[in-house]
Amino acid sequence: MGPQGPAGRGRAADPPGPPGDYPGTHGSDPLPVEAPVDEPAAAERPRRASYRRLPVQQRREQLIAVALELFAARPPEEVSLDDVAEAAGASRPLVYRYFVGGKQQLYEAALRSAAAELTTRFTVAALPGTPTEQLGAVLRRYFDFVGEHAAGYGALLRGGSVVETARTSAIVDDVRRAALRRTLRHLGVRTAGPRLTLLVRSWISVVEASAISWLDEGRQIPVESLCAWLVDQFVVMAAATAVHDAQTAEVLHRWLELETEDSPAGLLLGRLRDLGL
């Protein structure tokens, strides 16, 4: 049976939501229900934006967007459903209507939304420049996202959050797999051998660890400088791997043929020569 509104006005049963989601409602927002008895009186509650009835999908997207902003501003364990309701100009019961699994379900929905956005930033097909210039542009997109979702990003990658589960870990793993696929595609590789795969996975781990450290240290290193350093890291790691792996050697050679003296790889090779290396 669907949820019941005030004065016995019922709603039809909702269609199932997408995989991993709990059922929601359909049509427009359900009529507000009476607040739980343990909530403070209306005069004592902080004022919130005027309530507006919205279509179901629009309201759900609004709640996810609000939750993502709050999880970005504070560690997830410090955000309550009351906080989300207040920021969205809704009631706590209404939030439960859309996320019957409570805060955990809302947190996972927010992470899926963030993961989808982050994954889009790995795209390099339309970017100009040499391969290392394109890689640097992708890294800047990545760090833009990290900066926008600092607390939530840090809590998620560090683990240990009270709301972390196997499902939230799987969401992060999906992003890492997407990063691996996009990087290999950027390298022009359809089927990667074990050493080339390990190279890319290891570099992705370096990027994640650098992002966490960058946040912890108060973002002291300018993003442009940090991204340039990470591009150099990839080139050097690829060179070290190429010594042991023919596929990586072929990929690196093909890349370097596209670089110029003023590109990141060209500048790195020039600085190494200046060091006598």
KEKEZA-702411 format. One record per residue (C-alpha): residue in three letters; y, z, x. Coordinates in steps of 0.001 Angstrom, whole numbers, plus 500000, padded with zeros to 6 digits. Last residue first. Example, Ala and Ser with C-alpha at 12.3 -4.5 7.8 and 13.67 -1.06 7.14 Angstrom:
<rs>
SER,498940,507140,513670
ALA,495500,507800,512300
</rs>
This chain:
<rs>
LEU,512401,483496,569918
GLY,515305,483491,572392
LEU,517544,485498,570047
ASP,519736,482421,569552
ARG,516589,480505,568627
LEU,515839,483092,565948
ARG,519403,482737,564627
GLY,518990,478966,564360
LEU,515647,479302,562576
LEU,517241,481677,560058
LEU,520192,479347,559478
GLY,517850,476433,558764
ALA,515707,478532,556411
PRO,518765,479716,554482
SER,520274,476193,554309
ASP,523051,475169,556692
GLU,520843,473357,559214
THR,519047,471617,556369
GLU,515724,472276,554644
LEU,513491,469650,553038
GLU,511231,469226,556099
LEU,510941,473006,556218
TRP,509218,473061,552841
ARG,506576,470470,553758
HIS,505800,472342,556972
LEU,505516,475617,555057
VAL,503093,474113,552543
GLU,500903,472589,555253
ALA,500823,475816,557277
THR,500000,477790,554107
GLN,497026,475503,553445
ALA,495869,475696,557073
ASP,495729,479502,557121
HIS,495874,481890,560085
VAL,499037,480773,561873
ALA,500453,479771,558494
THR,500324,483427,557404
ALA,502830,484452,560078
ALA,505087,481528,559153
ALA,504845,482406,555447
MET,505779,486018,556178
VAL,508774,484787,558181
VAL,509904,482409,555428
PHE,509397,485045,552732
GLN,511298,487698,554649
ASP,514170,485263,555194
VAL,514366,484823,551421
LEU,514356,488613,551079
TRP,517251,488919,553557
ALA,519283,486311,551659
CYS,518644,488205,548410
LEU,519865,491466,549933
SER,522996,489851,551356
GLU,523904,488231,548043
VAL,523190,491472,546178
PRO,525531,493517,548350
ILE,523703,496408,550047
GLN,524876,499823,548875
ARG,523221,499519,545477
GLY,523241,503306,545034
GLU,520397,504033,547435
ASP,517867,504576,544646
LEU,518756,501257,542999
TRP,518341,499285,546217
SER,515154,501198,547000
ILE,513661,500195,543643
ALA,514748,496568,544100
SER,513387,496479,547655
ALA,510024,497790,546453
GLU,509897,495060,543803
VAL,510859,492312,546278
VAL,508316,493546,548838
SER,505621,493569,546128
ILE,506522,489956,545280
TRP,506127,489157,548984
SER,502649,490637,549022
ARG,501616,488636,545969
VAL,502937,485441,547558
LEU,501124,486003,550856
LEU,497925,487143,549117
THR,497846,483925,547111
LEU,498396,481900,550297
ARG,495571,483800,551987
PRO,493122,483481,549065
GLY,493628,479744,548496
ALA,496168,478464,546018
THR,495396,475794,543443
ARG,498365,473874,542048
VAL,500758,474330,544953
GLY,504191,472677,545024
LEU,505803,475766,546553
HIS,507873,476213,543413
ARG,504634,476062,541429
LEU,503265,478812,543655
THR,506398,480866,542983
ARG,506162,480272,539224
ARG,502498,481293,539076
LEU,503021,484443,541160
ALA,506110,485466,539162
ALA,504158,484964,535930
ARG,501345,487119,537313
ARG,503870,489810,538197
VAL,505391,489670,534709
ASP,501922,489971,533137
ASP,501205,492959,535375
VAL,504339,494669,534029
ILE,503172,494186,530427
ALA,499688,495375,531390
SER,501171,498600,532738
THR,502874,499148,529372
ARG,499548,498614,527608
ALA,497630,500929,529942
THR,500168,503603,529087
GLU,503546,504842,530352
VAL,505468,506928,527807
VAL,505636,510076,529923
SER,506922,507977,532774
GLY,504861,508418,535931
GLY,505085,504826,536955
ARG,507525,503723,539631
LEU,507758,500214,538209
LEU,508535,501340,534658
ALA,510892,504173,535523
GLY,512878,501934,537860
TYR,513195,499062,535396
GLY,514191,501409,532557
ALA,516839,503107,534676
ALA,518318,499876,536091
HIS,518222,497454,533176
GLU,521375,495416,533901
GLY,521092,495804,537671
VAL,517444,494795,537681
PHE,518262,491756,535528
ASP,520993,490611,537895
PHE,518528,491315,540691
TYR,516101,488785,539243
ARG,518765,486155,538692
ARG,519878,486625,542294
LEU,516256,486259,543391
VAL,515970,482965,541519
ALA,519090,481671,543281
GLY,517652,482676,546669
LEU,514465,480765,545928
GLN,516514,477694,545044
GLU,518380,477907,548350
THR,515033,478350,550119
PRO,513621,475211,548483
THR,516759,473151,549211
GLY,519547,472848,546674
PRO,520007,472479,542943
LEU,518309,474576,540240
ALA,516763,472842,537226
ALA,513131,473482,538170
VAL,513721,477021,539449
THR,512454,479206,536598
PHE,511814,482834,537593
ARG,514627,484071,535348
THR,512633,483239,532215
THR,510090,485897,533205
LEU,512769,488592,533143
GLU,513682,487788,529541
ALA,510049,487893,528396
ALA,509502,491133,530297
ALA,512581,492689,528688
SER,511351,491810,525192
ARG,507863,493053,526008
LEU,509385,496250,527385
ALA,511410,496790,524204
ALA,508297,496298,522061
GLU,506423,498791,524256
TYR,509203,501353,523880
LEU,509324,500840,520100
GLN,505569,501386,519865
GLN,505768,504556,521929
LYS,508812,505847,520046
GLY,507132,505822,516689
GLY,503886,504054,515875
VAL,505342,503197,512464
PHE,507897,500997,514192
TYR,509734,499098,511450
ARG,509540,501779,508766
TYR,509850,504420,511478
VAL,513293,503070,512382
LEU,514205,503318,508698
PRO,513064,506939,508592
ARG,515367,507686,511573
SER,518350,506229,509753
ALA,520388,503239,510860
GLY,523679,502573,512615
ALA,521811,501091,515567
ALA,523137,503626,518081
GLU,522304,506540,515777
ALA,518817,505218,514977
VAL,518037,504679,518661
ASP,519243,508157,519629
ASP,517301,509699,516729
LEU,514227,507851,517972
SER,514627,509750,521212
VAL,515541,508610,524726
GLU,514967,511038,527616
GLU,511382,509927,528223
PRO,512585,506346,528656
PRO,514807,507195,531648
ARG,518453,506619,530693
ALA,520859,503651,530565
ALA,518258,500877,530578
PHE,516118,502715,528008
LEU,519238,502970,525828
GLU,520046,499266,526146
LEU,516428,498353,525467
ALA,516399,500575,522372
VAL,519489,498825,521008
ALA,517946,495391,521590
ILE,514658,496477,519993
LEU,516467,497907,516967
GLN,518513,494728,516569
GLU,515429,492520,516870
ARG,513756,494529,514107
ARG,516856,494320,511911
GLN,517062,490548,512363
GLN,513365,490126,511639
VAL,513575,492203,508451
PRO,516755,490689,507016
LEU,519643,493151,507248
ARG,521020,495866,504962
ARG,524077,497436,506533
TYR,524627,501143,507177
SER,528094,501996,508441
ALA,528181,502855,512131
ARG,527321,506391,513085
ARG,528968,509765,512742
PRO,527301,512576,514635
ARG,525262,514857,512371
GLU,526751,518165,511253
ALA,528275,516898,507999
ALA,524997,515185,507102
ALA,523081,518441,507408
PRO,520843,518766,510430
GLU,517383,517165,510298
ASP,514453,519544,509700
VAL,514199,518582,506041
PRO,513371,514981,506829
ALA,515957,512447,505566
GLU,515475,510979,502079
VAL,514458,507356,502131
PRO,516672,504351,502718
LEU,515859,501226,500686
PRO,513759,498814,502683
ASP,515677,496416,504945
SER,515421,492812,503845
GLY,512427,490635,502958
HIS,509423,491902,504836
THR,508345,495175,506372
GLY,506600,495997,509610
PRO,502928,496130,510571
TYR,502231,497574,514020
ASP,502440,495352,517050
GLY,499774,494582,519648
PRO,499142,491132,518274
PRO,502057,489955,516062
GLY,502707,491762,512792
PRO,500343,491921,509841
PRO,501839,490966,506467
ASP,503525,493827,504638
ALA,502167,495385,501463
ALA,504523,494987,498530
ARG,507353,497448,498176
GLY,507568,500443,495843
ARG,510455,501866,493848
GLY,509279,505373,493004
ALA,512766,506884,492608
PRO,513427,506414,496296
GLY,511446,503851,498286
GLN,507655,503734,498702
PRO,506034,502168,501755
GLY,503554,499353,501136
MET,500000,500000,500000
</rs>
